[in-house]
Amino acid sequence: MGEFDEHGGVASGGPKPFIDRQAQPTRAALVCPDLRGNSSFHGIEAREAEFVGLAGAIGLNVVFSDVLKLREIRPATYLGAGQVATLADKAKSEEIELLLVDAALSPIQQRNLERETGTKVLDRTALILEIFGERAATREGVLQVELAHLNYQKGRLVRSWTHLERQRGSGGMGFMGGPGETQIESDRRQIGERIALLEDRLEKVKRTREQQRRQRTRAQIPIVALVGYTNAGKSSLFNRLTGAGVFAKDLLFATLDTTVRKITLPHGREVMLSDTVGFVADLPHDLVAAFRATLEEVTEADIILHVRDIANADHAAQAQDVLTVLDELGVSAENTAIVEVWNKVDLLEDPVLALASAKPAGAVVTSVPLSAQTGQGVDHLLEVIEKTLGEQSRTYQVHVPHSAGADIGWLHSHAEVVLRGEPDERGTSFVVRVDPRHRAMFLERFNGRIEADGS
């Protein structure tokens, strides 16, 4: 939880991190429960490797990582009694400061595990929130993370008020509770007030984004959105296509804040390319809800590029997790064209064999193997984007006089210029491909100057 300001809300800096940042990295232990009958797409080895990667994303010193087989979940501690006792012994002997459990723990399970092991305990959701809190760079990103963080903490005040007490110290820090108001009630009230404030601010962000999208719609510029599992290489591909300097690193959740840039396709057509936050297995619902304003860029896209790390042995399961989140957003191949981008082919030991055995996840237009790192296959991707946008388009031959230079610019912005003729004394003839969303405007603008309809 964060500190509280004099107006009864969490201070503007947002919630304090769950993990104290010290000179030495926190000594952490990881537990990956392997529950019998678990329907996860991911194998336990892949899940453990990802959980270690999540811990490494914020610089924890992972002392040990254990996979614990479970026949059933224990209501009190999630893990079995013998497993908890063994963990307590290891935590003491290894001087563990933090125990991370790759599961969604109830507040009671979390509190009991802390008491039994003698160390601070965080579950998967809290760890992801911690990473998001460290990565958020823009004001919008900070608001989204804080909202998700507070919603998570709201149900855990039974345990968290003691931490608030330590943060507050003897100075009081502006708690405004009236006579007889318990500390937990005061904390809950102030969290509720802060959540309402954040939701109001994010609603304003949503309206601003809607206005920006309307402007793009009026300009008739198609939107192409990059989605994918975290660390699949979306930002690297975005940088390769746009020349932008978006932070891209071999790190889980390197990008949180949506970035939009204009790119030009091979025949001169312009589209808006949008980079979005990466998805992950069991992405907390509070985070999906908090980032909905950002993710609406995906729902408005003309084409979705689903970027997959084809060199990752778990890429098929990761792709299913992405489709799950897209489904939550109401996006599917039925209403949006989806192109799979099989990234990191440069890391494959046997590219021919690996690509031959890979399969698309769900219905897609096509799959494009490439390497965002080397640029291999990127030109082909641009051609596929152009072709996909023009799938239902029609071809026209139109004449533009020398005096109508603005019309030439319009054609390059709103259509695909297939062929440009040699200028003569009357002007220049163009063969252009126009898709349905621009056809009415094209026919009105060039009425009387269309020389042929190639359909």
C-alpha positions in Angstrom: 0.0 0.0 0.0 1.0 3.5 -0.6 1.4 6.4 1.9 -1.6 8.6 2.4 -1.8 12.3 1.7 -3.4 15.0 3.8 -6.6 14.7 1.7 -7.2 11.1 2.7 -5.9 9.4 -0.5 -2.9 7.5 -1.4 0.0 9.9 -2.1 0.4 10.9 -5.7 3.5 8.7 -6.1 1.2 5.7 -6.1 1.4 2.5 -4.0 4.7 1.6 -2.4 6.2 -1.5 -3.9 5.6 -4.8 -2.2 9.4 -5.4 -2.2 11.8 -3.1 -0.5 14.7 -1.9 -2.8 17.9 -2.3 -0.9 21.6 -2.1 -1.8 21.7 -5.9 -2.0 19.0 -7.7 -4.1 16.3 -9.3 -2.1 17.0 -13.0 -1.4 14.0 -14.8 -2.8 12.7 -18.4 -3.1 10.2 -19.5 -5.7 7.5 -22.1 -5.4 5.7 -23.5 -8.5 2.7 -25.6 -7.4 2.0 -28.5 -9.9 -1.6 -29.2 -9.2 -3.0 -32.5 -10.4 -5.6 -32.1 -13.2 -4.5 -28.5 -13.9 -5.8 -27.6 -17.4 -3.0 -25.1 -18.1 -1.6 -25.1 -21.7 1.8 -24.7 -20.2 4.0 -27.6 -19.0 5.4 -27.3 -15.5 9.0 -26.7 -16.7 7.9 -23.8 -18.9 5.8 -22.4 -16.0 8.8 -22.5 -13.7 11.1 -21.0 -16.2 8.7 -18.1 -16.8 8.2 -17.5 -13.0 12.0 -17.4 -12.6 12.0 -14.8 -15.4 9.3 -12.7 -13.8 11.4 -12.7 -10.6 14.5 -11.8 -12.5 12.6 -8.9 -14.3 12.9 -6.9 -11.1 16.3 -8.0 -10.0 15.5 -10.5 -7.3 18.3 -12.8 -6.1 16.6 -16.2 -6.7 18.2 -18.5 -4.2 16.2 -21.6 -5.0 13.1 -22.6 -7.0 11.0 -25.7 -6.2 8.2 -27.4 -8.1 5.8 -28.9 -5.6 3.3 -31.5 -6.6 -0.2 -31.0 -5.2 -3.1 -33.4 -5.1 -5.4 -30.6 -4.0 -5.3 -27.1 -2.7 -5.4 -26.7 1.1 -7.8 -23.8 2.1 -5.5 -22.6 4.9 -2.1 -22.6 3.2 -2.6 -23.7 -0.5 0.4 -26.1 0.0 0.5 -29.2 2.0 1.5 -29.2 5.7 4.7 -31.1 5.1 5.6 -28.9 2.1 5.1 -25.8 4.2 7.3 -27.2 7.0 10.1 -28.0 4.5 9.9 -24.5 3.0 10.1 -23.0 6.5 13.3 -24.9 7.2 14.9 -24.0 3.8 13.8 -20.3 4.2 15.5 -20.1 7.6 18.7 -21.9 6.5 19.0 -19.9 3.3 18.1 -16.6 5.0 15.2 -16.1 2.5 13.6 -12.7 2.7 10.8 -13.2 0.2 8.8 -16.3 -0.8 7.0 -16.1 -4.2 4.2 -18.6 -5.0 3.2 -19.1 -8.6 -0.5 -19.2 -7.8 -3.3 -16.8 -6.8 -3.3 -16.9 -3.0 -6.3 -15.8 -0.9 -5.5 -13.3 1.9 -5.8 -16.0 4.5 -3.4 -18.4 2.6 -0.9 -15.6 2.2 -1.1 -14.6 5.9 -0.8 -18.2 7.1 2.2 -18.9 4.8 3.9 -15.9 6.1 3.4 -17.0 9.7 4.5 -20.6 9.0 7.6 -19.8 7.0 8.6 -16.7 8.8 9.1 -14.7 5.6 7.2 -12.3 3.4 5.0 -14.0 0.9 3.7 -12.7 -2.5 1.6 -14.6 -5.1 1.8 -14.4 -8.9 -0.6 -11.4 -9.1 1.4 -9.3 -6.6 4.7 -10.1 -8.5 3.2 -9.0 -11.8 1.9 -5.8 -10.1 5.4 -5.2 -8.8 6.9 -5.5 -12.2 4.2 -3.2 -13.8 4.8 -0.7 -11.0 8.5 -0.5 -11.8 7.9 -0.4 -15.6 5.2 2.2 -15.9 6.7 5.3 -17.5 3.9 7.6 -18.5 1.3 9.2 -16.3 -1.4 7.0 -17.8 0.6 3.9 -17.1 1.2 4.9 -13.5 -2.5 5.5 -13.0 -3.4 2.1 -14.5 -0.9 0.2 -12.3 -2.0 2.1 -9.2 -5.6 1.3 -9.8 -4.9 -2.4 -10.3 -2.6 -2.4 -7.2 -5.3 -0.8 -5.0 -8.0 -3.2 -6.2 -5.7 -6.1 -5.2 -4.9 -4.6 -1.8 -8.5 -3.7 -1.1 -9.3 -7.4 -0.3 -6.2 -7.8 1.8 -6.6 -5.2 4.5 -6.9 -7.9 7.1 -3.1 -8.3 6.8 -2.0 -5.1 5.1 -3.0 -2.5 7.8 -0.1 -3.6 10.0 2.3 -2.7 7.1 0.5 0.6 6.8 1.1 1.2 10.5 4.8 0.7 10.0 4.9 3.0 7.0 2.9 5.7 8.9 5.2 5.6 12.0 4.3 8.0 14.8 3.4 11.0 12.6 -0.1 9.9 11.7 0.3 10.8 8.0 -3.1 12.4 7.8 -5.5 9.5 8.6 -8.9 11.3 8.8 -10.9 8.6 10.6 -13.6 9.9 13.0 -14.1 8.8 16.6 -14.4 5.0 16.9 -13.4 4.3 13.3 -11.1 1.2 13.2 -7.9 1.4 11.3 -9.0 -1.2 8.8 -12.2 0.7 8.1 -10.2 3.9 7.7 -7.8 2.3 5.3 -10.7 0.7 3.3 -12.5 4.0 3.1 -9.4 5.9 1.8 -8.6 3.2 -0.7 -12.2 3.4 -2.0 -11.9 7.2 -2.4 -8.5 6.8 -4.3 -9.9 4.1 -6.6 -12.9 6.4 -7.5 -10.5 9.2 -8.3 -8.3 7.0 -10.4 -11.2 5.6 -12.3 -12.4 9.1 -13.0 -9.0 10.1 -14.4 -8.7 7.0 -16.5 -12.2 7.7 -17.9 -10.8 11.0 -19.1 -7.9 9.2 -20.7 -10.4 6.9 -22.4 -12.3 9.9 -23.8 -9.0 11.4 -25.1 -8.1 8.2 -26.8 -11.5 8.0 -28.4 -11.1 11.5 -29.7 -7.7 10.6 -31.2 -9.2 7.5 -32.8 -12.0 9.5 -34.3 -9.4 11.9 -35.8 -7.6 8.9 -37.3 -10.9 7.5 -38.6 -11.7 10.8 -40.3 -8.2 10.8 -41.9 -9.0 7.2 -43.1 -5.7 5.8 -41.8 -5.9 2.1 -41.1 -4.7 0.9 -37.7 -2.4 -2.1 -37.3 -2.0 -3.3 -33.7 0.9 -5.5 -32.4 -0.1 -8.0 -29.7 1.6 -11.0 -28.2 3.0 -12.7 -25.2 5.4 -10.7 -23.1 9.0 -10.8 -24.5 7.8 -12.1 -27.9 9.6 -9.2 -29.6 6.7 -6.8 -30.3 8.7 -3.7 -29.4 11.7 -4.8 -31.4 9.5 -5.3 -34.4 7.9 -2.0 -33.8 11.3 -0.3 -33.8 12.3 -2.2 -36.9 9.2 -1.0 -38.8 9.1 2.5 -37.5 12.6 3.5 -36.6 11.3 4.5 -33.2 13.3 4.2 -30.0 10.8 2.3 -27.9 12.4 0.4 -25.0 13.0 -3.1 -26.2 15.0 -5.6 -24.2 15.1 -9.4 -23.5 12.9 -8.8 -20.4 9.4 -9.7 -19.4 7.1 -6.7 -19.6 9.7 -4.4 -21.1 6.8 -2.3 -22.6 3.7 -1.1 -20.7 2.7 2.1 -22.4 1.1 2.0 -25.9 3.0 3.8 -28.6 1.5 4.7 -32.0 3.6 5.6 -35.1 2.8 6.1 -38.8 4.5 3.8 -41.3 4.5 3.6 -45.1 3.7 0.4 -46.9 5.6 -0.6 -50.1 3.2 1.2 -52.5 3.0 4.3 -50.5 0.0 3.7 -48.3 0.2 4.9 -44.7 -1.0 3.0 -41.7 -0.8 3.6 -37.9 1.2 1.0 -36.1 0.3 0.5 -32.4 2.6 -1.3 -29.9 0.8 -2.6 -26.8 1.5 -4.2 -23.4 2.5 -7.9 -23.5 0.2 -10.6 -22.3 1.1 -13.4 -20.0 -0.5 -16.6 -18.6 -3.0 -15.9 -15.8 -2.8 -12.1 -16.4 -4.7 -10.6 -13.4 -8.2 -9.5 -14.2 -7.6 -6.2 -12.4 -4.7 -5.5 -14.7 -6.7 -6.3 -17.8 -9.5 -4.0 -16.5 -7.0 -1.2 -15.6 -5.4 -1.4 -19.0 -8.6 -1.6 -21.0 -8.3 2.1 -22.1 -4.9 1.2 -23.6 -6.0 -2.1 -25.0 -8.9 -0.5 -26.8 -6.3 0.4 -29.5 -6.5 -3.4 -30.2 -10.2 -3.5 -30.4 -10.3 -0.7 -33.0 -7.5 -2.2 -35.2 -8.1 -3.1 -38.9 -5.4 -5.7 -38.6 -3.8 -7.4 -35.6 -0.3 -8.7 -35.8 0.0 -11.5 -33.3 3.7 -11.7 -32.6 4.9 -15.1 -31.4 8.4 -16.1 -30.2 8.7 -19.1 -32.5 12.1 -20.0 -30.9 10.4 -20.5 -27.4 9.5 -24.1 -26.8 6.3 -22.9 -25.1 5.2 -20.7 -28.0 2.0 -22.7 -28.7 0.7 -22.3 -25.1 1.7 -18.7 -25.1 -0.3 -18.1 -28.2 -3.4 -19.6 -26.6 -3.0 -17.2 -23.6 -2.9 -14.3 -26.1 -6.1 -15.5 -27.7 -7.7 -15.8 -24.3 -7.0 -12.1 -23.5 -8.2 -11.1 -27.0 -11.4 -12.9 -26.4 -11.9 -11.0 -23.1 -11.6 -7.8 -25.2 -14.1 -9.0 -27.7 -11.6 -9.5 -30.5 -11.5 -12.5 -32.7 -10.7 -13.6 -36.3 -14.4 -13.2 -37.1 -14.4 -9.5 -36.7 -10.7 -8.6 -37.2 -8.0 -9.8 -39.6 -5.3 -11.5 -37.6 -1.8 -12.1 -39.1 0.6 -14.3 -37.1 4.2 -13.0 -37.0 6.6 -15.9 -36.2 9.4 -13.9 -34.7 13.0 -14.9 -33.8 13.6 -17.3 -36.6 17.3 -16.3 -36.4 17.4 -18.2 -33.0 16.1 -21.5 -34.5 18.6 -24.4 -34.7 16.7 -25.9 -37.7 14.4 -23.2 -39.1 13.0 -25.4 -41.9 12.0 -28.2 -39.5 10.7 -25.8 -36.8 8.6 -23.7 -39.2 7.2 -26.8 -40.9 6.0 -28.1 -37.6 4.6 -24.8 -36.3 0.9 -24.2 -36.5 -1.2 -21.0 -36.3 -3.3 -20.5 -33.1 -6.9 -20.3 -34.3 -8.0 -18.7 -37.6 -5.5 -16.4 -39.2 -5.0 -14.7 -42.6 -1.5 -16.1 -42.8 1.7 -16.6 -40.8 4.9 -14.6 -41.6 8.3 -16.0 -40.3 10.8 -13.2 -39.6 13.4 -11.8 -37.3 12.9 -8.3 -35.9 16.5 -8.4 -34.8 18.1 -9.0 -38.2 15.3 -7.7 -40.4 14.8 -11.0 -42.2 11.2 -11.3 -43.5 10.2 -7.8 -42.5 9.6 -6.6 -46.1 7.4 -9.6 -46.7 5.4 -8.7 -43.6 4.8 -5.2 -45.0 3.6 -6.8 -48.3 1.2 -9.0 -46.3 -0.2 -6.0 -44.4 -0.8 -4.2 -47.7 -2.4 -7.3 -49.3 -4.6 -7.9 -46.3 -5.9 -4.3 -46.2 -6.7 -4.6 -49.9 -8.3 -8.0 -49.9 -11.8 -6.6 -50.6 -10.6 -3.5 -52.5 -11.3 -2.6 -56.1 -8.9 -1.2 -58.7 -9.6 2.0 -60.6 -7.8 4.0 -63.2 -8.1 7.7 -62.5 -6.8 10.9 -64.2 -5.4 13.7 -62.1 -4.7 17.1 -63.8 -1.5 19.0 -62.9 -3.5 21.6 -61.0 -4.9 19.0 -58.5 -1.8 18.2 -56.6 -3.8 17.6 -53.4 -5.6 14.8 -55.1 -2.3 13.0 -55.7 -1.5 13.3 -51.9 -5.0 11.9 -51.1 -4.5 8.9 -53.3 -1.2 8.1 -51.6 -2.8 8.5 -48.1 -6.1 6.6 -48.7 -5.4 4.1 -51.5 -2.7 1.8 -52.8 -1.1 3.3 -55.9 -0.5 0.3 -58.1 0.8 2.2 -61.1 1.6 5.8 -62.0 1.6 6.7 -65.6 3.9 9.2 -67.4 2.7 12.8 -67.1 1.3 14.4 -70.3 -0.2 17.8 -71.1 -3.5 16.8 -69.4 -2.0 15.5 -66.2 -1.2 12.0 -64.8 -3.1 8.8 -64.8 -3.0 6.4 -61.8 -4.1 2.9 -61.2 -5.2 2.7 -57.6 -6.6 0.1 -55.3 -9.3 1.4 -53.0 -10.7 -0.6 -50.1 -14.4 -0.4 -48.9 -13.9 2.0 -46.1 -12.6 4.7 -48.5 -14.6 3.9 -51.7 -17.5 6.3 -51.1 -15.1 9.2 -50.5 -13.0 8.2 -53.5 -16.0 8.1 -55.9 -17.2 11.5 -54.6 -13.8 13.1 -54.9 -12.9 11.8 -58.3 -16.3 11.9 -59.9 -16.0 12.4 -63.6 -12.3 11.6 -63.7 -12.4 7.8 -63.3 -11.2 6.4 -66.6 -11.7 2.6 -65.9 -13.0 0.3 -63.1 -10.8 -2.8 -62.9 -12.8 -4.3 -60.0 
